[in-house]
Amino acid sequence: MRTGLSKKQKATNIYFNEADSMIEVCTYNTALKNRLTEYAGKYPSECRLVDDDGNGCLTFEVSKGRFGFKLTAPYDEQRRKAASELAKKNTERLRRQE
């Protein structure tokens, strides 16, 4: 769907405060919209669609205890080097196929 918006304008916004029990998620991200739509269908008491702006953005309300952020630690030097070596090896393999 073409919305006339640039990728930078297609932001995902998450709003919450300490007083409310719900989190508001406004997103253009298709994968996130699909996940939230499916979740809302399975668990309507925990998540519901509250707005569709018609331009590709959906807004959901999600119970605060059901939404999480996952932070991951950065790669250490050993893991970074292993990933780099693997990428280099696969790049050479791809070049040989040409």
VMD Tcl script that builds the backbone (N, CA, C; Angstrom):
set m [mol new atoms 294]
animate dup $m
set s [atomselect $m all]
$s set {name element resname resid chain x y z} {
  {N N MET 1 A 0.844 -1.181 0.000}
  {CA C MET 1 A 0.000 0.000 0.000}
  {C C MET 1 A 0.889 1.243 0.000}
  {N N ARG 2 A 0.664 2.134 -0.965}
  {CA C ARG 2 A 1.415 3.382 -1.016}
  {C C ARG 2 A 0.682 4.435 -0.204}
  {N N THR 3 A 1.402 5.053 0.698}
  {CA C THR 3 A 0.773 6.045 1.570}
  {C C THR 3 A 1.222 7.464 1.252}
  {N N GLY 4 A 2.250 7.613 0.453}
  {CA C GLY 4 A 2.779 8.935 0.188}
  {C C GLY 4 A 3.713 9.419 1.283}
  {N N LEU 5 A 3.979 8.566 2.257}
  {CA C LEU 5 A 4.883 8.910 3.353}
  {C C LEU 5 A 6.240 8.265 3.126}
  {N N SER 6 A 7.285 8.951 3.570}
  {CA C SER 6 A 8.621 8.370 3.483}
  {C C SER 6 A 8.806 7.367 4.615}
  {N N LYS 7 A 9.829 6.532 4.505}
  {CA C LYS 7 A 10.102 5.559 5.565}
  {C C LYS 7 A 10.344 6.250 6.900}
  {N N LYS 8 A 10.982 7.405 6.863}
  {CA C LYS 8 A 11.249 8.128 8.103}
  {C C LYS 8 A 9.958 8.603 8.770}
  {N N GLN 9 A 8.958 8.909 7.974}
  {CA C GLN 9 A 7.675 9.352 8.512}
  {C C GLN 9 A 6.839 8.186 9.049}
  {N N LYS 10 A 7.144 6.974 8.611}
  {CA C LYS 10 A 6.402 5.781 9.044}
  {C C LYS 10 A 7.005 5.251 10.337}
  {N N ALA 11 A 6.812 5.986 11.386}
  {CA C ALA 11 A 7.392 5.643 12.686}
  {C C ALA 11 A 6.466 4.720 13.466}
  {N N THR 12 A 7.039 3.999 14.406}
  {CA C THR 12 A 6.273 3.262 15.397}
  {C C THR 12 A 6.393 4.043 16.696}
  {N N ASN 13 A 5.259 4.415 17.251}
  {CA C ASN 13 A 5.240 5.189 18.485}
  {C C ASN 13 A 4.581 4.368 19.577}
  {N N ILE 14 A 5.192 4.362 20.737}
  {CA C ILE 14 A 4.684 3.629 21.889}
  {C C ILE 14 A 4.495 4.634 23.016}
  {N N TYR 15 A 3.255 4.735 23.495}
  {CA C TYR 15 A 2.932 5.700 24.534}
  {C C TYR 15 A 2.446 4.980 25.781}
  {N N PHE 16 A 3.007 5.351 26.920}
  {CA C PHE 16 A 2.490 4.843 28.190}
  {C C PHE 16 A 2.917 5.770 29.306}
  {N N ASN 17 A 2.211 5.658 30.422}
  {CA C ASN 17 A 2.590 6.418 31.601}
  {C C ASN 17 A 2.378 5.527 32.811}
  {N N GLU 18 A 2.798 5.994 33.957}
  {CA C GLU 18 A 2.723 5.177 35.171}
  {C C GLU 18 A 1.298 5.013 35.684}
  {N N ALA 19 A 0.400 5.917 35.325}
  {CA C ALA 19 A -0.955 5.884 35.866}
  {C C ALA 19 A -1.867 4.892 35.132}
  {N N ASP 20 A -1.724 4.787 33.823}
  {CA C ASP 20 A -2.623 3.944 33.031}
  {C C ASP 20 A -2.149 2.498 32.978}
  {N N SER 21 A -3.107 1.600 32.797}
  {CA C SER 21 A -2.776 0.175 32.715}
  {C C SER 21 A -2.593 -0.287 31.274}
  {N N MET 22 A -2.777 0.625 30.325}
  {CA C MET 22 A -2.665 0.271 28.906}
  {C C MET 22 A -1.517 1.027 28.245}
  {N N ILE 23 A -0.952 0.395 27.237}
  {CA C ILE 23 A 0.078 0.990 26.392}
  {C C ILE 23 A -0.554 1.198 25.027}
  {N N GLU 24 A -0.286 2.326 24.401}
  {CA C GLU 24 A -0.798 2.603 23.063}
  {C C GLU 24 A 0.347 2.437 22.072}
  {N N VAL 25 A 0.137 1.611 21.058}
  {CA C VAL 25 A 1.140 1.355 20.031}
  {C C VAL 25 A 0.567 1.801 18.692}
  {N N CYS 26 A 1.208 2.779 18.060}
  {CA C CYS 26 A 0.818 3.272 16.736}
  {C C CYS 26 A 1.929 2.872 15.769}
  {N N THR 27 A 1.593 2.095 14.736}
  {CA C THR 27 A 2.652 1.600 13.870}
  {C C THR 27 A 2.232 1.458 12.414}
  {N N TYR 28 A 3.203 1.647 11.526}
  {CA C TYR 28 A 3.068 1.354 10.104}
  {C C TYR 28 A 3.740 0.017 9.781}
  {N N ASN 29 A 4.526 -0.509 10.707}
  {CA C ASN 29 A 5.311 -1.722 10.483}
  {C C ASN 29 A 4.383 -2.916 10.254}
  {N N THR 30 A 4.445 -3.499 9.062}
  {CA C THR 30 A 3.528 -4.573 8.684}
  {C C THR 30 A 3.659 -5.788 9.592}
  {N N ALA 31 A 4.876 -6.207 9.885}
  {CA C ALA 31 A 5.058 -7.383 10.738}
  {C C ALA 31 A 4.475 -7.147 12.133}
  {N N LEU 32 A 4.709 -5.972 12.684}
  {CA C LEU 32 A 4.176 -5.650 14.011}
  {C C LEU 32 A 2.651 -5.542 13.972}
  {N N LYS 33 A 2.116 -4.932 12.912}
  {CA C LYS 33 A 0.657 -4.844 12.776}
  {C C LYS 33 A 0.042 -6.237 12.719}
  {N N ASN 34 A 0.657 -7.135 11.959}
  {CA C ASN 34 A 0.145 -8.504 11.862}
  {C C ASN 34 A 0.190 -9.218 13.206}
  {N N ARG 35 A 1.303 -9.055 13.929}
  {CA C ARG 35 A 1.425 -9.695 15.245}
  {C C ARG 35 A 0.396 -9.152 16.230}
  {N N LEU 36 A 0.219 -7.837 16.245}
  {CA C LEU 36 A -0.751 -7.230 17.157}
  {C C LEU 36 A -2.192 -7.589 16.779}
  {N N THR 37 A -2.486 -7.649 15.488}
  {CA C THR 37 A -3.828 -8.025 15.037}
  {C C THR 37 A -4.147 -9.458 15.450}
  {N N GLU 38 A -3.192 -10.357 15.246}
  {CA C GLU 38 A -3.383 -11.750 15.649}
  {C C GLU 38 A -3.557 -11.863 17.166}
  {N N TYR 39 A -2.735 -11.147 17.911}
  {CA C TYR 39 A -2.809 -11.165 19.376}
  {C C TYR 39 A -4.154 -10.613 19.851}
  {N N ALA 40 A -4.608 -9.534 19.217}
  {CA C ALA 40 A -5.897 -8.945 19.588}
  {C C ALA 40 A -7.045 -9.916 19.328}
  {N N GLY 41 A -6.934 -10.704 18.261}
  {CA C GLY 41 A -7.955 -11.694 17.957}
  {C C GLY 41 A -8.001 -12.815 18.986}
  {N N LYS 42 A -6.826 -13.228 19.451}
  {CA C LYS 42 A -6.750 -14.318 20.430}
  {C C LYS 42 A -7.063 -13.856 21.842}
  {N N TYR 43 A -6.638 -12.633 22.183}
  {CA C TYR 43 A -6.751 -12.139 23.553}
  {C C TYR 43 A -7.385 -10.743 23.568}
  {N N PRO 44 A -8.680 -10.649 23.255}
  {CA C PRO 44 A -9.315 -9.325 23.175}
  {C C PRO 44 A -9.351 -8.560 24.498}
  {N N SER 45 A -9.221 -9.261 25.618}
  {CA C SER 45 A -9.198 -8.548 26.897}
  {C C SER 45 A -7.832 -7.917 27.173}
  {N N GLU 46 A -6.808 -8.327 26.432}
  {CA C GLU 46 A -5.442 -7.828 26.636}
  {C C GLU 46 A -4.994 -6.839 25.564}
  {N N CYS 47 A -5.630 -6.883 24.395}
  {CA C CYS 47 A -5.180 -6.065 23.270}
  {C C CYS 47 A -6.362 -5.802 22.343}
  {N N ARG 48 A -6.460 -4.566 21.863}
  {CA C ARG 48 A -7.528 -4.276 20.909}
  {C C ARG 48 A -7.091 -3.181 19.943}
  {N N LEU 49 A -7.605 -3.279 18.723}
  {CA C LEU 49 A -7.379 -2.256 17.713}
  {C C LEU 49 A -8.273 -1.073 18.046}
  {N N VAL 50 A -7.695 0.111 18.153}
  {CA C VAL 50 A -8.497 1.287 18.492}
  {C C VAL 50 A -8.605 2.294 17.348}
  {N N ASP 51 A -7.702 2.221 16.350}
  {CA C ASP 51 A -7.775 3.186 15.254}
  {C C ASP 51 A -7.050 2.660 14.029}
  {N N ASP 52 A -7.629 2.947 12.873}
  {CA C ASP 52 A -7.000 2.704 11.575}
  {C C ASP 52 A -7.111 4.019 10.831}
  {N N ASP 53 A -5.982 4.676 10.598}
  {CA C ASP 53 A -6.036 6.014 9.997}
  {C C ASP 53 A -6.297 6.002 8.493}
  {N N GLY 54 A -6.346 4.813 7.890}
  {CA C GLY 54 A -6.598 4.722 6.457}
  {C C GLY 54 A -5.367 4.946 5.606}
  {N N ASN 55 A -4.264 5.328 6.214}
  {CA C ASN 55 A -3.003 5.532 5.498}
  {C C ASN 55 A -1.976 4.458 5.825}
  {N N GLY 56 A -2.406 3.384 6.457}
  {CA C GLY 56 A -1.494 2.293 6.771}
  {C C GLY 56 A -1.072 2.226 8.216}
  {N N CYS 57 A -1.494 3.181 9.031}
  {CA C CYS 57 A -1.120 3.182 10.444}
  {C C CYS 57 A -2.260 2.591 11.277}
  {N N LEU 58 A -1.923 1.615 12.115}
  {CA C LEU 58 A -2.886 1.044 13.043}
  {C C LEU 58 A -2.471 1.391 14.462}
  {N N THR 59 A -3.462 1.645 15.308}
  {CA C THR 59 A -3.207 1.946 16.706}
  {C C THR 59 A -3.884 0.891 17.566}
  {N N PHE 60 A -3.107 0.318 18.475}
  {CA C PHE 60 A -3.594 -0.718 19.376}
  {C C PHE 60 A -3.420 -0.265 20.816}
  {N N GLU 61 A -4.284 -0.762 21.681}
  {CA C GLU 61 A -4.084 -0.646 23.120}
  {C C GLU 61 A -3.738 -2.036 23.626}
  {N N VAL 62 A -2.656 -2.120 24.392}
  {CA C VAL 62 A -2.169 -3.395 24.914}
  {C C VAL 62 A -2.013 -3.258 26.429}
  {N N SER 63 A -2.431 -4.284 27.157}
  {CA C SER 63 A -2.233 -4.272 28.610}
  {C C SER 63 A -0.755 -4.137 28.909}
  {N N LYS 64 A -0.464 -3.309 29.887}
  {CA C LYS 64 A 0.926 -2.996 30.224}
  {C C LYS 64 A 1.759 -4.241 30.533}
  {N N GLY 65 A 1.193 -5.222 31.189}
  {CA C GLY 65 A 1.937 -6.425 31.536}
  {C C GLY 65 A 2.190 -7.364 30.376}
  {N N ARG 66 A 1.612 -7.088 29.212}
  {CA C ARG 66 A 1.735 -7.965 28.049}
  {C C ARG 66 A 2.710 -7.455 27.002}
  {N N PHE 67 A 3.186 -6.256 27.180}
  {CA C PHE 67 A 4.082 -5.659 26.185}
  {C C PHE 67 A 5.466 -5.542 26.797}
  {N N GLY 68 A 6.494 -5.934 26.061}
  {CA C GLY 68 A 7.840 -5.886 26.625}
  {C C GLY 68 A 8.863 -5.371 25.635}
  {N N PHE 69 A 9.951 -4.900 26.178}
  {CA C PHE 69 A 11.103 -4.475 25.398}
  {C C PHE 69 A 12.227 -5.450 25.677}
  {N N LYS 70 A 12.920 -5.864 24.652}
  {CA C LYS 70 A 14.030 -6.789 24.835}
  {C C LYS 70 A 15.326 -6.051 24.493}
  {N N LEU 71 A 16.193 -5.959 25.461}
  {CA C LEU 71 A 17.501 -5.359 25.231}
  {C C LEU 71 A 18.525 -6.482 25.157}
  {N N THR 72 A 19.386 -6.405 24.159}
  {CA C THR 72 A 20.421 -7.421 24.017}
  {C C THR 72 A 21.788 -6.780 24.196}
  {N N ALA 73 A 22.694 -7.532 24.758}
  {CA C ALA 73 A 24.055 -7.038 24.968}
  {C C ALA 73 A 24.790 -6.983 23.627}
  {N N PRO 74 A 25.699 -6.040 23.485}
  {CA C PRO 74 A 26.493 -5.997 22.251}
  {C C PRO 74 A 27.404 -7.212 22.151}
  {N N TYR 75 A 27.793 -7.544 20.913}
  {CA C TYR 75 A 28.698 -8.672 20.701}
  {C C TYR 75 A 30.048 -8.383 21.353}
  {N N ASP 76 A 30.634 -9.397 21.977}
  {CA C ASP 76 A 31.998 -9.226 22.451}
  {C C ASP 76 A 32.935 -9.404 21.251}
  {N N GLU 77 A 34.194 -9.103 21.430}
  {CA C GLU 77 A 35.151 -9.114 20.321}
  {C C GLU 77 A 35.256 -10.488 19.671}
  {N N GLN 78 A 35.224 -11.547 20.459}
  {CA C GLN 78 A 35.337 -12.905 19.917}
  {C C GLN 78 A 34.139 -13.228 19.014}
  {N N ARG 79 A 32.948 -12.897 19.463}
  {CA C ARG 79 A 31.756 -13.187 18.669}
  {C C ARG 79 A 31.729 -12.325 17.410}
  {N N ARG 80 A 32.145 -11.068 17.516}
  {CA C ARG 80 A 32.194 -10.179 16.360}
  {C C ARG 80 A 33.167 -10.721 15.317}
  {N N LYS 81 A 34.326 -11.208 15.767}
  {CA C LYS 81 A 35.324 -11.746 14.846}
  {C C LYS 81 A 34.796 -13.000 14.157}
  {N N ALA 82 A 34.128 -13.881 14.903}
  {CA C ALA 82 A 33.562 -15.099 14.320}
  {C C ALA 82 A 32.503 -14.753 13.266}
  {N N ALA 83 A 31.660 -13.779 13.552}
  {CA C ALA 83 A 30.634 -13.363 12.590}
  {C C ALA 83 A 31.273 -12.766 11.347}
  {N N SER 84 A 32.324 -11.989 11.527}
  {CA C SER 84 A 33.028 -11.385 10.403}
  {C C SER 84 A 33.655 -12.459 9.516}
  {N N GLU 85 A 34.299 -13.437 10.138}
  {CA C GLU 85 A 34.924 -14.527 9.376}
  {C C GLU 85 A 33.882 -15.317 8.599}
  {N N LEU 86 A 32.761 -15.604 9.214}
  {CA C LEU 86 A 31.691 -16.337 8.548}
  {C C LEU 86 A 31.169 -15.551 7.351}
  {N N ALA 87 A 30.983 -14.254 7.509}
  {CA C ALA 87 A 30.501 -13.414 6.415}
  {C C ALA 87 A 31.515 -13.382 5.278}
  {N N LYS 88 A 32.794 -13.256 5.607}
  {CA C LYS 88 A 33.837 -13.236 4.573}
  {C C LYS 88 A 33.871 -14.552 3.811}
  {N N LYS 89 A 33.753 -15.652 4.533}
  {CA C LYS 89 A 33.778 -16.978 3.904}
  {C C LYS 89 A 32.602 -17.130 2.938}
  {N N ASN 90 A 31.422 -16.700 3.353}
  {CA C ASN 90 A 30.249 -16.822 2.502}
  {C C ASN 90 A 30.290 -15.866 1.326}
  {N N THR 91 A 30.903 -14.703 1.493}
  {CA C THR 91 A 31.039 -13.761 0.386}
  {C C THR 91 A 31.927 -14.361 -0.692}
  {N N GLU 92 A 33.036 -14.982 -0.300}
  {CA C GLU 92 A 33.927 -15.620 -1.276}
  {C C GLU 92 A 33.212 -16.749 -2.003}
  {N N ARG 93 A 32.405 -17.521 -1.281}
  {CA C ARG 93 A 31.666 -18.625 -1.885}
  {C C ARG 93 A 30.681 -18.089 -2.912}
  {N N LEU 94 A 30.015 -16.973 -2.602}
  {CA C LEU 94 A 29.061 -16.389 -3.529}
  {C C LEU 94 A 29.755 -15.857 -4.774}
  {N N ARG 95 A 30.939 -15.283 -4.607}
  {CA C ARG 95 A 31.678 -14.755 -5.756}
  {C C ARG 95 A 32.110 -15.861 -6.688}
  {N N ARG 96 A 32.445 -17.027 -6.141}
  {CA C ARG 96 A 32.871 -18.159 -6.972}
  {C C ARG 96 A 31.722 -18.690 -7.825}
  {N N GLN 97 A 30.493 -18.468 -7.432}
  {CA C GLN 97 A 29.344 -18.960 -8.177}
  {C C GLN 97 A 29.064 -18.131 -9.427}
  {N N GLU 98 A 29.599 -16.921 -9.486}
  {CA C GLU 98 A 29.332 -16.042 -10.648}
  {C C GLU 98 A 29.966 -16.570 -11.901}
}
mol reanalyze $m
mol bondsrecalc $m
mol representation Tube
mol addrep $m
